[in-house]
Amino acid sequence: MPNWITFNKKLKKFNETISVSGDKSISIRWVLLASLANGISTAKNLLLSEDVYAAIKAIKSLGVKVSLKKNKCKIYGLGIKGYKYKKNITIDAKNSGTLGRLLLGLLIDAKFPIKLIGDESLSKRDFSRVTEPLKKLGVKIKTNKNLLPVIIYGSNTLKPINYLEKKGSAQCKSSMMLAALKASGVSKIKAKKSRDHTERMFKNLKIPINLKSKKNYDIIKIKNIKQYDAFDYIIPGDISSAAFFIVLTALSDNSELLIKNVNINPSRTGIISILKKMGVKIIFKNIRNYKGEKNADIKIKSPKKLKAINCPAKLNSGAIDEFLSIFLVAAKAQGISYFKNLSELNQKESPRLIWGQKILNNMGIKTVVTNDSIKIYGNPDLKINKKIVIKNYLKDHRVFMTSVIAALSFGGLWKIYDKDSILTSFPMFLKLVNKISK
């Protein structure tokens, strides 16, 4: 089977109802926290992607029993300090920065050195943002110039955490929060606002956590505990996966889409706020609370015209994984859109700000890019009548899916390589594309 896909026509109008895969951030956090719980935890609708399989394989290498049937998973937790450390353990985080960084926080009491590796993309991402603060707890860590592989040497005399997170990285914040469960005393984390799934899970598990929300930062205090009980979870749909179909609807003519049971955590809905400002009609239906998280059905109607945006930087953290597809909306908007303070985009699976520019330029859209900003000169009448090839992008799943949405929305002849990249986060993506474009 060739590992590329072609598109040669614009999508016609549609009116569909779909469900997207389970939320990746919640799936990985559930796997890790269930492994530390006392007893058997069960999850339904767990995302069955390479990133989540890597998380399951990681905890199994630490002595945790796992049963997986279809998308129902049981994890037989060993308790906060129950991992069975053996000599010569190597854990492969594959493409997952979430798994790699969070896991290091859980390995601070390892009795033997543990080696953490990843794929080509993950091996180019900075790990000093978690290894440096972890060293302050009394843990010895070796890195390859702050990159993978990382070797962590645990300690049995761990200090409390006092950590300042400046970048708005939920991965780094969560790594320290997990480490706080094993560190001594009360840990204090001051973190720039970012996704808060870990905080919500801690609260649901009754882990002693005190939160104070300031304008730009959250202050988190966590007291270490001896144990917490196993917990069940029904994983909602992933808004980052839903985002591609929200954008597809926004760029299509006379179309409507309903996406069922999606997590709408306020720290993840930046794309909704941004697209509404650009004129896209989006409403949440059937809103409900579940274990401290908000879930809803999302209804989208394509607008008659799209407006350019000077995007408020305060919305960035809530849309950081969705900007590539947001840029496509700006490409069709009337006027010049401006997005700033986006240096974190180049710390993802690929340098996404650069790839956003490449995709738009290939489409014939003018852009002006700095190291942390992009201006997009929209063209509401854009129609593509040429061949576009997308390849050599470090198998970044979001580059692939954004390119597919661009092909369906603007036409042209597209050849997009590395279609297996979607296996890391959204294996059913092309199946849903086929359902909508049938």
N, C-alpha and C positions, 0 to 999 in steps of 0.2 A: 504493500500500500504506500503510495507517495505521501510524503509528509508536508504537502502543501495543498492549498485549495484555491480555486479560481472563482471569480464573480464577474459577470459581464452585463448585468442589467440592474436598473434601479428597482427597489421594492415598490409594489403597488399598495394602495390603501388597504388597511386591515382593521378588524375589530375582534380582539381576542382576549381570552383569560388564560393566564399561565401561573405556574408556581416555580420559583427558583430554588436552587440547592440550599442546604443548611448553611448558616453563617460560619465562615471560616474562623474568625476571631474567637467566637464563643465555643466552637467545636474544639479548638486546640486548648483553650483555657479549661474547658470541662475535662478533657483527657488528663491534663497535668494535675488539676486540683482533685479529681477523683482518685488519682493514684496515691495521693497523700491522705485521703479520708480513711476512716475506720469503717470497714464493711463494703458491701457491694453497691456500686452506683450504676444506674442504667440511663442511657441516652437514646432517644428516638430521633430520626431525621438527621443523624450525624452526617456531616459532609464527608463523602467518600472520595477524597482527593489525595494526591500524593503527599501534600503537606500534612494532612491529618494521619495518613498511614505512617508517615515518618514519626509523628508524635507517639502513636501507638507502639511502633517498633522500639522507640527510645525507652519508654517506661517498661516494656517487656525485658529489655536488656538490663534493667535495674531490679528485676525479680518480680515485677507486677504481672499477675495473670489477667488476660484479656480474652473475652469471648465476643466475636463479631459475626452477626448473621444479618445479611442485607444491610440496612442502615440502622439496625438496633445493636447497641454495644453495651456490654457489661464489663466493668472494671472492678477487680477485687483489690481494694485499697489496702495499703500496708501501714498507714499512719504517717504522721509528719516526719518521723525519723526512722521509717521502716524499710527504706531502700536496701536491697541486698547487694552491696558493692563487691565486685570481684576485680581481680587484676586484669589488665589489658583490655579494658572496655573502650571501644570506639563507637561513637554515636554520630550518625549521618543525618543532619538536619535538612538535607536535600536543598530545596529552593526557599525554605521558610525562615525568614528573619525573625518572625514571631517565635517559632519553636526554638531556634538557636539561642536567642537572647534570653527568653524566659527560662529555658532549661538551665542555663548557667547559674541563675539565681537559686535553683533547687539543688545544685550539686556542691554547694559550699561546705557540706559536711562529709564529702566523699572520703572514704578510708584509703583509697588508692587513686593514682592519677587517672583521669578520664580525658580522652581525646575527642574533641568535637570537630567534625568536618562538614563540608557542604558542597553543592554543585559549583560550576564555574561562576555563575552569577553571584551566589551568596559569598563565595570566596573573595569577591572584590568589594565587599561591604564592610564598613568600619565596625569593629567590635570593641574598640577602646571605650566607647561610651557606656558599656556595661562592665568591661573587665577592670577599668581603673577604679570605679567606686567599689567593686567587689573586693579588690585588693586591700582596701582600707578596713575591711572586716577581719583581716588576718589570714586571708586566702592567698595562696601563691598561684599565679597564672602566667603561663608562657604563651606568646602569640607570634605569628609571622608578620612582624611590622604592623601590628594591630589588626591583622586579617586572620582568617582561618588558614590552617588549623590552629585551634586553641587547646592547650592542655591545662586543666584545672586540678590543683592539688588541694583537697579540702582540709579543714581544720576542725578540731573539737573544742577550740576556745574562741568562739566567734563574738565579736564586739557588736553593739547595736549600730544601726545604720543612721547616718546623718547625711542626707543626699540632696543635692540641688540639681534638678533636671531642667535645662534651659531650652531644649530644642522642640519641645512639644511631641516627644516620642513616647507613645503608649507602651511600646515594647520595652524601653529602658525603665520607665516607671514601674511596669508590671514585674520586671525582673527583680527590682529592689523590693517590691512588695512581697513577692514569693520568698526571697531571701530572708525577709523580716520574720517569717514564720519559724525559721531555724536559728536566727541570730538571738543574742541574749537581750533581755530587758525590753525597753520601748524604743522603736525605731521611728525616725522622723524624716519625711520626704516632702520637699517643696518642689512642685512640678508644674511647668507650664501646661496650660489646659490641653488635653488630648482625650482620646477615647477612654471611657471609664468602665468597660466591661468587668475588669478585675475588681474594682471597688464594689460594683454591684453584686458580684458573686461572693466576695468576702462578707458583705452585709447579709446576704441571703443565708450564708453558712454560719452566721453569728460569730464570725471571727472578730475579736475586739479591734475595731477600726474607728478612728475619729477623723471626720472630714470637716475642713473649713474652706469655703470657697471665697477667694478674693477675685478682683477684677480680671487679672491675667494669670494667676497661679492658684493651685489648690495646695493646701497643707494637709498632709496625711500622717496620722500617728497610728502605729500598729504595735500591739503588745503580743509578744510570742506566746503561744499556747501549746499544751501537750497534745491535744487532739481535737478533731471535729468529725461529725458523723457523715456517712455516705449520703449522696443526694442524687435524685433523678432529675432529668432535664429533657424537655422536648425542644429541640433546636429550631428556632425560627429561620425563615429565609434570609439570605444575605443581601443587604441593601447595595453593597458594592457589585454584586452580580446583577441585581435588579437594575442598577444604574445604566447598563448598556441598553436595556430595552426601554427604559424611560427616555433615554436620548434618541433611540431609534424612532420612537413615537413622536418626539418633539420635532424631528427632522422630516417626518413623513407627512404626506398630504391627507387631510380628512380622515385621520386614523384615531382609534381609541384602544387603550389597553388597560386591563385590570390585572394586577400582580397580587396574588393571595399571600397572606400571612408573612409579612416581611418585618424584620426588626427595625424599629425607627428610634433607636437610642438617640437622644438629642445631640450626643457627641459625634454622630455619624450622618446627620441629615444635612450637612452643608450643601450637598448637590441640590437638594430640594429648594433650599433658600435661594441659591444662585439662579437656578432655572426659573423659579417664579419671578425673580427680578427681571429676567430676560423675556418674560411673556408666556412661559409654558404653563398650561393649566394642569395643576396637580392637586389632588385632595386625598386625605387619609380617611378611610372608611373602617368602621368596625374596630375602633381603637380599644385595646385591652392591655392590662398589666399582667405580667407573668414573671415571677421571681425577681422583681425589681427592674425588669426591662419592659419597654413599651413595644408592642407589635400591632400591626395594622395591615389592611389591604390598601394598595396604592392604585388610584385611578388617574390615568393620564389621557389628556386630549391634545391633539396637535394644534398649535396656534396658527392663525392666519399669517402673522409676521413675528419675527424675533427681534428683540432690542439688544444693542450692544450693552456691555456692563463695565464699569470701573469697579472691579470686584473688591469688596472690603476684606482686608487681610485677616480680620477676625473670623472669617468663614473658612479659612484655609485648612485648619486642623480637622474640621468636620467633613472635608471633601478631599483629603490628600490623595486617596487612591482613585478618585474619580476625575481628576483634572484632564487627563487625556481625552476622555469622552466629552467633557464640558467644552474643551477647545473646539470640538466639531460643531457644537451649537454656535459658538462665537463665529465660526467660519461662515455660517449662513445668516448671521444677524446683520441688521442695518447699522453701519457705523464701526467705530474702532473699539474693541474690547481690550481692557488692560488688567493683567493679573500680576501681582507682586508678592515679594517675600516667599518665593517658592523654591528656595535652595534645597529643601528636603526632598523635592521631587527627584533630584539627581542622586539621592542616597537609597533609591529603591532598586528593584530587580535589574533595571537598566537605567541609564541617565534619562529619565522620562521627559524632562523639560526639553532636552535636545531632540528626543524622538517625537515629541509633540510638534516641534518646529519642522522636522523632516517630513512628517506625514502631511502637514498643512501645505508646505512648500511643494511637495509632489502633486498635491491637488490643485495648485495654482493660486494659493492664498498667500498674500504678502504678510510677513511677520517681522517684528524687531525683537530680538532676544538678548538679554543680559544673563549673567550667571544666576540671577534669581527672579527674573521677570520676563513677561512676554506681552507684546502688543499684537493683536490679531485684527487685520483689516477685513471685515466681513463682506461677503458678496451674496446677497439674497437670491441672485439669479444663477448661482454657480451650477454648471453642469459639466461633468468630466467626460471627455471624448478621447482619452488616450490610455496607454498601458501604464500601470503603476506596479512596481515590484517592491515588496516589503520583506527583508531578510536581514540576517546578522544582527539581531537585536537582543542577544543573550537569552533567547527563549522567554522573554518577558510576556507572561500571559495577557497582561493588560494592553500591551502594544498589539498583540495579535487580535484581540477582541475589538479594540478600537478601530483597527484597520478594516475588519469585517463590517462594522457598523457604518464606517465611511463609505465602503463599496456599495452597501445596500441603500444608503441615503443619497448619494450623489452620482451614482452610475460610473461608467468607465470600465476598463478591463483590468482587474486586479489579480495579481498572483501573490498570495501571502504564504510564506514558508513557516515551518515549525508549528503546525496545527496541534501537535501533541502538547504544546505548552499549556493548553487549557486544563490538562490533567492535574496541575498543581492546585487549582482553585475552583474550577467550574467545568467538570467533565461533560455536563449535559448542555453546554452552551450551544453547540451547533445543532443539536436536536431541537432546541427551542427556536433557533433561527429558522429551521426547516418548517416547523409548525406554523410560524407566523407568515412565512413566505410561500406557503403551499398554494 
